[in-house]
Amino acid sequence: MGMTPDQKLGVQIKPATECVITTPTQPGPAAAQQFGQAIARATGGRAPGRFPVAIVFNGQPFIFHHDRDGGEAFVMLKQGASGKQ
């Protein structure tokens, strides 16, 4: 979908497959904790303690990942029927 004008927030969506949100590097564990809390609210489950994690959401298996290499990337990837991504 693009980046904000200041290049601090990016959203990439591949419909029915994945969603990735990127931000500049955030200090400490707060970003991962907030991502986990958002996952818990959306799925009605518990916040994951680590990433990547596989969670069933609306009857579909997804992999959630938080990648901190070169910034913060928050990933929601639909897991294929064969169990592969």
C-alpha positions in Angstrom: 0.0 0.0 0.0 2.9 2.3 0.5 4.8 4.4 3.0 3.8 7.5 5.1 5.3 10.7 3.7 7.9 10.7 6.4 8.9 7.1 5.5 8.4 6.0 9.1 5.5 3.6 8.5 5.1 1.1 5.7 2.3 -1.3 4.9 2.5 -4.1 2.4 -0.5 -6.3 1.8 -0.9 -9.3 -0.5 -4.7 -10.0 -0.2 -5.6 -13.4 1.4 -1.9 -14.1 1.8 0.1 -11.7 4.0 0.3 -8.3 5.7 3.6 -6.6 6.7 3.9 -3.4 8.7 7.3 -1.8 9.0 8.6 1.0 11.3 12.0 2.3 12.3 13.8 0.4 15.0 12.2 0.8 18.5 14.3 0.4 21.6 13.6 -2.5 24.0 10.9 -5.2 23.9 7.9 -2.8 23.9 7.2 -3.1 20.1 7.0 -6.9 20.3 4.9 -6.8 23.4 2.4 -4.4 21.7 2.3 -6.7 18.6 1.6 -9.7 20.8 -1.2 -7.8 22.7 -2.8 -6.8 19.3 -2.7 -10.4 18.2 -4.3 -11.5 21.5 -7.1 -8.9 21.1 -7.8 -9.9 17.5 -7.8 -13.6 18.1 -9.3 -13.7 21.5 -6.3 -15.7 22.7 -3.2 -15.1 24.7 -0.3 -12.8 23.6 2.5 -14.9 22.2 5.7 -15.1 24.3 8.0 -15.3 21.2 8.0 -15.1 17.5 7.5 -16.6 15.0 4.3 -18.2 16.2 1.5 -20.1 14.4 -2.1 -19.2 15.4 -5.5 -20.1 14.0 -7.4 -16.9 13.3 -10.9 -17.0 11.9 -10.5 -20.7 11.2 -7.3 -20.1 9.1 -3.7 -20.9 10.2 -1.4 -17.9 10.2 2.2 -17.3 11.1 2.9 -14.1 13.0 6.5 -12.9 13.1 8.4 -9.9 14.4 11.6 -9.2 12.6 14.0 -6.6 14.1 16.6 -6.7 11.4 17.1 -3.1 10.1 13.9 -1.8 11.7 10.7 -3.4 13.0 8.7 -5.7 10.6 5.4 -7.1 11.9 4.3 -10.0 9.7 1.0 -11.9 9.4 1.4 -14.7 6.8 -1.3 -17.2 5.9 0.0 -20.7 6.2 -0.5 -22.9 3.1 -2.8 -25.9 3.2 0.3 -28.2 2.9 1.7 -26.6 6.1 4.4 -24.7 4.1 4.6 -20.9 3.7 
